[in-house]
Amino acid sequence: MVKVLSPLQIVGLVWFCASIILALSTTVYFRFWLRRRDVKVMLGLAAVPGYLEMLYMKWCREHSQSGTVVLSLRFVLLVNVLLSALIVVPFVIMKN
C-alpha cells in the first residue's frame, strides 16, 4: 500500500530540498568566486563549514574589505539547512 504525503509534508520536503540545493549551489559559486581572486582553495576542504569563510576573511583583510554581508548570508543558509533537517525529517518519518 502506497502512503500519500499530506500537503504539509510536501511543503516541508520542498523546503528541505530547496535549502540543500541553495546551500550547495552557493558553496560551489563561493568556491569559484574565491578561485577567481587567486585564493588557494583545497578541494577536499571546500565543503567543510567555515573553511571557505576563513579563506574569505583572509582575503578581505588583505584587500581591506568588509565580509559581513557574505558571512551573514552564509550563516543564514547554514541555519536554514539545519532547521529544515531538524523539523522536516522527523516530521516526515513520524507521519509514515
Phi and psi in degrees as a GROMACS rama.xvg file:
@    title "Ramachandran Plot"
@    xaxis  label "Phi"
@    yaxis  label "Psi"
@TYPE xy
-89.7497  128.115  VAL-2
-91.2476  134.796  LYS-3
-95.6294  136.171  VAL-4
-75.437  143.076  LEU-5
-74.9514  162.389  SER-6
-58.3508  -35.1792  PRO-7
-66.6851  -38.7423  LEU-8
-65.3384  -39.0179  GLN-9
-64.2843  -44.1377  ILE-10
-61.3627  -42.063  VAL-11
-63.3329  -42.8904  GLY-12
-65.9531  -38.0976  LEU-13
-64.4947  -42.4547  VAL-14
-60.6246  -46.6651  TRP-15
-60.9515  -49.6456  PHE-16
-63.7811  -42.1842  CYS-17
-65.3159  -39.0472  ALA-18
-68.2014  -37.2848  SER-19
-65.8951  -47.766  ILE-20
-62.2277  -42.4468  ILE-21
-65.0162  -43.0904  LEU-22
-65.052  -42.6981  ALA-23
-67.157  -43.4114  LEU-24
-67.4808  -37.5757  SER-25
-70.6465  -31.1745  THR-26
-66.2983  -43.6127  THR-27
-63.9094  -44.894  VAL-28
-62.3834  -43.6467  TYR-29
-62.3411  -39.7381  PHE-30
-62.5875  -47.2821  ARG-31
-67.0222  -33.822  PHE-32
-62.9921  -43.209  TRP-33
-66.0468  -40.7087  LEU-34
-62.011  -37.4659  ARG-35
-65.7813  -21.779  ARG-36
-98.1481  21.8865  ARG-37
59.6432  34.7945  ASP-38
-91.7152  129.808  VAL-39
-76.1794  114.188  LYS-40
-114.348  125.236  VAL-41
-81.6167  122.432  MET-42
-58.9195  -40.3224  LEU-43
-66.6746  -22.4326  GLY-44
-101.304  -2.71742  LEU-45
-62.7381  -28.0608  ALA-46
-89.9832  -6.18894  ALA-47
-74.5659  123.4  VAL-48
-58.4732  128.15  PRO-49
102.401  -22.181  GLY-50
-68.236  -51.7611  TYR-51
-65.0775  -34.2577  LEU-52
-65.9431  -38.6546  GLU-53
-62.9224  -44.9581  MET-54
-63.6039  -38.3779  LEU-55
-64.1117  -41.9612  TYR-56
-64.7921  -38.012  MET-57
-62.1635  -43.339  LYS-58
-62.7612  -42.2249  TRP-59
-62.6682  -41.9145  CYS-60
-63.4234  -40.6243  ARG-61
-67.1662  -30.4009  GLU-62
-108.739  13.8066  HIS-63
52.4407  47.8409  SER-64
-111.207  160.79  GLN-65
-103.474  128.721  SER-66
-103.974  17.5284  GLY-67
-62.7467  -44.7718  THR-68
-65.517  -47.3888  VAL-69
-65.0898  -44.2127  VAL-70
-66.5269  -36.1312  LEU-71
-65.1722  -43.2871  SER-72
-62.0949  -43.9752  LEU-73
-62.7792  -38.6053  ARG-74
-64.9365  -44.1067  PHE-75
-62.6365  -40.4721  VAL-76
-64.4134  -39.6355  LEU-77
-66.7157  -42.6026  LEU-78
-64.5175  -38.658  VAL-79
-61.7473  -42.955  ASN-80
-63.4659  -45.8023  VAL-81
-63.9966  -43.2551  LEU-82
-63.1989  -44.2088  LEU-83
-64.14  -37.5732  SER-84
-68.49  -42.3484  ALA-85
-70.842  -28.697  LEU-86
-94.1976  -48.5439  ILE-87
-76.5321  -46.3125  VAL-88
-60.4366  -50.7898  VAL-89
-64.4373  -34.2333  PRO-90
-62.9284  -44.2741  PHE-91
-69.7346  -39.8407  VAL-92
-65.7954  -42.5923  ILE-93
-68.1198  -32.0251  MET-94
-76.3215  -21.8933  LYS-95
